[in-house]
């Protein structure tokens, strides 16, 4: 008997429906899976047969062929266990076949028949709805994630017995219903950290406010213990809240990567990713036999924080250059080419020298000038050009640390950021894909960042003295436009330009001694 059952494969951040044909044929007992399965799929036969036996059902006693179509697409992972098992039970007439074609079924099986979590439940649910399936049956751990998709019946199950009972009409499964909007908006403004925890560092807070207002990349340079990491971790608290569209995009990426916590529905806060400096190139930008999203894609619509930037492999940093400009990363293999979104804010931190105390007001630097220069040269000029704000972080004095004065809260800073972003959203309302000043191209830059003669002279002097590149020139204009937006000023004034120029510390001749 031939039975068709439907599952799904995830490629990039999209899903493709897979048809699994289970056929019982005459001949000696044997089990075969065809249709370009990987080793995990081939090994599913042993898991499936044990799960069927251990739940009290009969395993097939004849030759079984499972075909996974389309046959030219590689099938990877253990999530096909459940549909293969249900197909075998239907082929042996232990389950009626009438309703099988109405459902997408996915799940990994344990030997006792329990169903384990899978990756990519959200894109699978979106595709199931698009193809007008009645419902989706998947592990209970992924039910809330898939339950965000409306007009689709989502059933979470703990074991294969529940699925068999559902099709045999002996069990009624409970639909998973998620009030997406209510949960999303309730969780948007709940943070564990706040800028009022930070004593002093007003100049750094100002720089991060500018970065948040315009979506600019920034690097914090200062000695150990000055508060660089503490400040960076609080940046998401002043960024604009995620829109529902952004939240869905972000959740899809985390779902595909298997990074969503159990029983999570929609990601409500901007991601903050902080990979270790030993990370490989592929882990940072994405890769693998079947490409998976890397850290830059997991930071999509959020912040990628690279602590101790010079300690990262130079090759890993250089592969980020193109995604930073294009806000996406394309990964090509012999048989597949995938594109992952990667629109993130890069926030980096570094010590000014190997010992960390160059230019420290109290402690003496033990590094020779050539060592300091060699340390700074670990970061290439092209990468630095793509970082808009270079911010020097100095140690906090005891009087500020011991002060009982309450610092400005994240909510207060966020209000100014939102006001500036509102100006930008109106400015770019006719420009598709551009939402903030940092995303402006050369054509828009000429139209929007117009400066008067005094500003031109100021910028010319800075370009000559600092020997800035054309890209650094563009960055200064973008930052000055953001500073003007924060002060709700129509034109870019010389003081806005002057403040933007001071955030080019690493361009200054002799900065490293």
C-alpha positions in Angstrom: 0.0 0.0 0.0 1.3 3.5 -0.9 0.7 6.4 1.5 1.7 10.0 1.1 2.4 12.2 4.1 3.8 15.7 4.3 6.7 17.3 6.1 8.9 20.4 5.6 12.5 21.3 5.0 14.1 24.6 6.0 16.5 26.3 3.6 17.8 29.7 4.7 14.9 31.3 6.6 12.2 29.8 4.3 10.6 26.3 4.3 9.9 23.9 1.5 7.1 21.3 1.7 8.5 17.7 1.4 6.2 14.8 0.3 7.1 11.5 1.9 5.8 8.5 0.0 5.8 5.2 2.1 5.4 2.1 0.0 5.1 -1.5 1.2 6.4 -4.0 -1.4 6.5 -7.7 -1.6 9.8 -9.4 -0.8 12.2 -9.9 2.0 12.1 -7.4 4.9 14.2 -4.3 4.3 13.9 -0.6 4.9 15.1 2.0 2.4 15.0 5.8 2.4 15.6 7.6 -0.9 15.4 11.2 -2.0 18.8 12.6 -1.0 18.7 12.0 2.8 21.7 12.7 5.0 23.0 10.3 7.6 20.6 11.6 10.3 17.6 10.8 8.1 19.0 7.4 7.1 19.4 6.5 10.8 15.8 7.5 11.5 14.7 4.0 10.5 16.1 2.5 13.7 14.5 5.2 15.9 11.2 4.9 14.1 11.0 1.1 14.3 11.9 1.2 18.0 9.3 3.9 18.8 6.6 2.0 16.9 7.4 -1.2 18.8 7.8 0.4 22.2 4.4 2.1 21.9 2.6 -1.1 21.3 2.0 -1.0 17.5 3.2 -3.4 14.8 6.2 -2.6 12.8 6.1 -3.4 9.0 7.2 -7.0 8.2 7.7 -6.4 4.5 10.0 -4.3 2.3 9.5 -0.6 3.0 10.6 2.2 0.7 10.3 5.8 1.8 10.8 8.4 -1.0 11.3 12.1 0.0 10.4 14.4 -2.8 11.6 16.7 -4.3 14.4 14.1 -4.7 17.1 16.7 -5.8 16.9 18.6 -2.5 19.1 17.4 0.4 17.1 16.3 3.5 18.9 16.9 6.7 18.3 16.4 10.4 16.1 14.2 12.6 12.8 16.1 12.3 11.5 13.6 9.7 11.2 10.7 12.2 7.6 11.4 13.2 6.1 11.7 9.6 8.0 8.6 8.5 6.6 6.7 11.5 3.1 7.9 10.9 3.5 7.0 7.2 4.5 3.4 8.1 1.6 3.0 10.4 -0.8 4.3 7.8 0.7 2.0 5.1 0.1 -1.0 7.5 -3.5 0.2 8.0 -3.0 1.0 11.7 -4.0 4.6 11.0 -6.7 5.8 8.5 -5.2 7.8 5.6 -8.1 10.1 4.8 -6.9 13.2 6.8 -3.2 12.7 6.5 -3.0 15.0 3.4 -4.4 17.9 5.4 -1.5 18.2 7.8 2.2 18.9 7.9 3.8 16.6 10.5 7.3 17.1 11.9 9.2 15.9 15.0 12.2 13.9 16.2 11.4 10.6 17.9 13.0 9.0 21.0 13.1 5.2 21.2 10.2 5.3 23.7 8.0 7.3 21.3 8.4 10.7 22.9 8.7 13.6 20.5 11.7 16.0 20.7 12.0 19.7 19.7 12.9 20.6 16.1 14.4 23.7 14.4 12.6 26.1 12.1 9.0 25.6 13.4 8.0 29.2 12.6 9.0 29.2 8.8 7.4 25.7 8.6 4.1 27.1 10.0 4.2 30.1 7.7 4.7 27.8 4.6 2.0 25.4 5.8 -0.5 28.3 6.0 0.6 29.6 2.6 0.0 26.2 1.0 -3.5 26.0 2.7 -2.9 23.0 4.9 -5.5 22.6 7.7 -3.0 22.1 10.5 0.5 21.5 11.7 1.5 18.7 14.2 4.8 19.2 15.9 6.6 18.8 19.3 4.9 20.6 22.2 8.2 22.5 22.8 7.7 24.2 19.5 4.0 24.7 19.6 3.9 28.3 20.9 6.5 29.3 18.3 4.3 28.0 15.5 1.1 29.1 17.2 1.9 32.7 16.3 0.7 31.9 12.7 -3.0 32.5 12.4 -5.4 30.6 10.2 -3.6 27.4 10.9 -4.4 24.7 13.5 -1.3 24.0 15.5 -1.1 20.9 17.7 1.8 20.3 20.1 2.3 16.7 21.0 4.5 14.9 23.6 4.6 11.5 22.0 3.7 9.5 18.9 0.7 7.9 20.7 -1.1 11.2 20.8 -0.7 11.6 17.0 -1.9 8.1 16.4 -4.9 8.7 18.7 -5.6 12.0 16.9 -5.9 10.3 13.5 -7.8 7.3 15.0 -10.3 9.8 16.6 -9.6 8.3 20.0 -7.9 11.5 21.3 -8.7 15.2 20.9 -5.6 17.4 20.7 -5.8 20.9 22.1 -5.0 23.7 19.6 -2.2 26.0 20.5 -3.5 29.6 20.6 -1.1 32.5 21.1 -2.2 36.1 21.6 0.8 37.4 19.7 0.1 41.1 19.9 -0.6 41.1 23.7 2.4 39.0 24.6 4.6 41.0 22.2 3.8 44.4 23.5 3.8 43.3 27.2 7.4 42.1 26.9 8.8 44.9 24.8 9.9 47.2 27.6 11.0 44.7 30.2 14.8 44.9 30.7 17.1 43.6 33.3 19.5 46.5 32.9 19.2 50.3 32.7 21.5 53.2 32.0 20.8 54.7 35.4 23.0 51.9 36.8 26.0 53.6 35.1 27.9 56.2 37.1 29.6 58.9 35.2 30.6 58.3 31.5 28.3 61.0 30.3 30.3 61.4 27.1 30.0 57.7 26.3 26.2 57.7 27.0 25.9 60.7 24.6 27.8 58.7 21.9 25.6 55.7 22.4 22.5 57.8 22.2 23.7 59.2 18.9 24.5 55.6 17.7 21.0 54.4 18.7 19.3 57.5 17.1 20.9 57.0 13.7 21.7 53.2 13.7 25.4 53.9 13.6 28.2 51.5 14.4 30.5 52.4 17.3 33.7 51.3 18.9 34.6 52.0 22.6 38.3 52.4 23.4 39.5 52.4 27.0 41.4 50.7 29.8 40.1 47.5 31.6 37.3 48.2 34.1 36.2 51.5 32.6 32.7 50.2 31.8 32.8 49.5 28.1 31.0 46.2 28.3 28.5 47.5 30.9 27.6 50.4 28.6 27.3 48.3 25.5 24.9 45.8 27.2 22.5 48.7 27.9 22.3 49.9 24.3 19.2 47.7 23.5 17.3 49.5 26.3 17.4 52.8 24.3 16.9 51.4 20.8 13.4 51.8 19.3 11.1 48.8 20.1 10.8 46.1 17.5 7.9 46.4 15.1 5.9 43.2 14.6 7.4 42.7 11.1 11.0 43.1 12.5 10.1 40.7 15.4 8.8 38.1 13.0 12.0 38.4 10.8 14.2 38.0 13.9 12.2 35.1 15.3 12.4 33.2 12.0 16.2 33.5 12.0 16.5 32.3 15.6 14.0 29.5 14.9 16.0 28.2 12.0 19.2 28.3 14.1 17.6 26.5 17.0 18.3 29.4 19.3 14.8 30.1 20.5 14.2 29.2 24.2 11.7 26.4 24.8 8.0 27.5 24.7 8.9 30.9 23.3 6.6 32.6 20.8 7.8 35.9 19.4 11.1 37.6 20.2 10.0 41.0 21.7 13.3 42.7 22.3 16.1 43.6 20.0 18.8 40.8 20.1 22.1 41.4 21.7 24.8 39.0 20.5 28.2 38.9 22.0 30.3 36.1 20.5 33.7 35.0 22.0 36.8 36.3 20.2 37.8 32.7 19.2 34.7 32.4 16.9 35.4 31.1 13.4 34.6 32.9 10.1 31.7 30.6 9.3 30.2 30.9 12.8 30.3 34.7 12.6 28.8 35.2 9.1 27.1 31.8 8.6 28.0 28.6 6.7 28.0 24.9 6.8 27.1 22.1 4.3 23.5 23.3 4.4 24.2 27.0 5.3 23.0 28.1 8.7 22.8 31.7 10.0 25.8 33.1 11.8 26.1 35.6 14.6 25.7 38.6 12.3 22.3 37.2 11.2 21.3 36.3 14.7 22.0 40.0 15.6 19.6 41.1 12.7 17.5 44.1 13.9 19.7 44.3 17.0 23.2 44.7 18.3 26.4 42.6 17.6 28.9 43.3 20.3 32.5 42.3 19.7 34.4 42.6 23.0 38.2 43.0 22.7 38.0 43.5 18.9 41.8 43.1 18.2 41.7 39.6 19.7 39.3 38.4 16.9 40.9 36.7 13.9 41.5 39.2 11.2 39.9 37.0 8.6 36.7 36.8 10.7 36.5 40.6 10.9 37.2 41.1 7.2 34.4 38.9 6.1 32.0 41.2 8.0 32.8 44.2 5.8 30.5 43.4 2.9 27.5 42.4 5.1 27.9 45.6 7.1 27.4 47.6 3.9 24.8 45.5 2.2 22.9 44.5 5.4 22.6 40.9 4.2 25.0 38.0 3.6 24.9 35.6 0.7 26.4 32.1 1.2 27.0 30.0 -1.9 27.7 26.2 -2.1 27.9 23.9 -5.1 24.2 23.0 -5.0 22.6 25.8 -3.0 22.9 29.6 -2.6 21.2 31.2 0.3 20.8 34.7 1.6 20.4 35.7 5.2 19.4 39.2 6.5 22.1 40.9 8.6 21.0 44.4 9.4 22.7 44.9 12.7 24.5 47.7 14.7 28.1 46.8 15.4 29.3 47.9 18.8 32.9 46.9 19.5 35.3 47.5 22.4 39.0 47.4 22.8 41.9 48.3 25.0 44.1 51.1 23.7 47.2 48.8 23.9 48.2 45.3 24.9 48.5 46.1 28.6 45.4 48.3 28.5 46.7 51.4 30.2 47.9 53.7 27.3 46.8 57.3 28.0 45.5 56.2 31.5 45.5 59.1 33.9 46.9 57.1 36.9 48.5 53.9 35.7 51.6 53.7 33.6 51.6 51.9 30.2 54.3 49.2 29.9 54.0 48.9 26.1 56.6 50.2 23.7 55.2 52.5 21.0 55.7 49.9 18.3 53.7 47.4 20.4 50.8 49.9 20.7 50.9 50.6 17.0 51.0 46.8 16.1 48.1 46.2 18.4 46.0 48.9 16.8 47.0 47.6 13.3 45.2 44.3 14.0 42.0 46.2 13.0 42.2 47.1 9.3 41.5 50.6 8.0 38.6 49.5 5.8 36.8 48.0 8.9 37.4 51.1 10.9 36.1 53.3 8.1 32.8 51.4 8.5 32.6 52.3 12.2 31.0 55.7 12.5 31.8 56.6 16.1 35.2 56.1 17.9 34.6 56.8 21.5 37.3 57.1 24.2 36.2 55.7 27.5 38.1 56.9 30.6 38.1 55.5 34.1 35.3 56.7 36.4 36.6 58.8 39.3 35.8 57.7 42.9 33.7 60.8 43.5 31.4 59.8 40.7 31.3 56.1 41.7 30.3 57.0 45.3 27.8 59.6 44.3 24.2 59.0 45.3 22.9 61.1 42.4 20.6 59.0 40.2 21.8 58.9 36.5 19.4 59.4 33.6 17.3 56.4 32.9 17.1 54.4 29.7 13.5 55.5 29.2 14.5 59.2 29.2 17.2 58.6 26.6 14.9 56.4 24.6 12.4 59.1 24.3 14.9 61.4 22.6 16.0 58.5 20.3 12.4 57.8 19.3 11.9 61.5 18.5 15.0 61.5 16.2 13.9 58.2 14.6 10.5 59.7 14.0 12.1 62.5 12.0 14.1 60.0 10.0 11.1 57.8 9.3 9.3 60.7 7.8 12.4 61.7 5.8 12.8 58.3 4.3 9.1 57.3 3.9 9.5 57.1 0.1 12.8 55.2 0.2 12.2 51.5 0.5 14.5 49.6 2.9 16.0 52.8 4.5 14.8 53.6 8.0 17.7 55.5 9.6 20.5 57.9 8.7 23.2 55.1 8.8 21.5 53.4 5.9 21.7 56.4 3.5 23.4 55.9 0.2 25.6 58.4 -1.6 22.7 59.9 -3.6 20.6 60.5 -0.5 23.6 61.9 1.4 24.0 64.7 -1.2 20.3 65.6 -1.0 19.9 65.4 2.8 23.3 66.3 4.4 23.8 69.8 3.0 26.2 72.0 5.0 26.9 75.7 4.8 30.3 77.3 3.9 31.4 77.4 7.6 30.7 73.7 7.9 32.5 73.0 4.6 35.6 74.8 5.8 35.5 72.9 9.2 35.2 69.6 7.4 37.9 70.4 4.9 40.3 71.2 7.8 39.4 67.9 9.6 39.9 65.9 6.3 43.3 67.4 5.8 44.6 67.1 9.3 43.2 63.6 10.0 43.9 62.3 6.5 40.3 60.9 6.3 39.0 58.6 3.6 36.0 59.4 1.4 34.0 56.8 3.4 35.0 58.5 6.7 33.7 61.8 5.1 30.4 60.2 4.5 30.2 58.8 8.0 30.9 62.2 9.5 28.0 63.7 7.5 25.6 60.9 8.5 26.5 61.3 12.2 26.2 65.1 12.1 22.7 64.6 10.5 21.7 62.4 13.4 23.1 64.9 15.9 21.0 67.6 14.2 17.9 65.3 14.4 18.5 64.8 18.1 18.4 68.6 18.6 15.4 68.7 16.2 17.3 71.1 13.8 16.5 71.2 10.1 20.0 72.2 9.0 23.3 70.7 9.9 25.2 73.3 11.9 29.0 73.6 12.4 28.6 72.5 16.1 27.0 69.3 14.9 29.8 68.7 12.5 32.4 69.4 15.2 30.8 66.9 17.5 30.7 64.3 14.7 34.4 64.9 13.9 35.5 64.3 17.5 34.1 60.8 17.2 37.0 59.8 14.8 39.6 59.1 17.5 41.4 56.3 15.7 41.8 58.5 12.6 43.9 61.1 14.5 47.6 61.1 13.6 49.6 60.0 16.6 46.7 58.6 18.5 48.7 55.5 19.3 51.8 57.5 20.3 
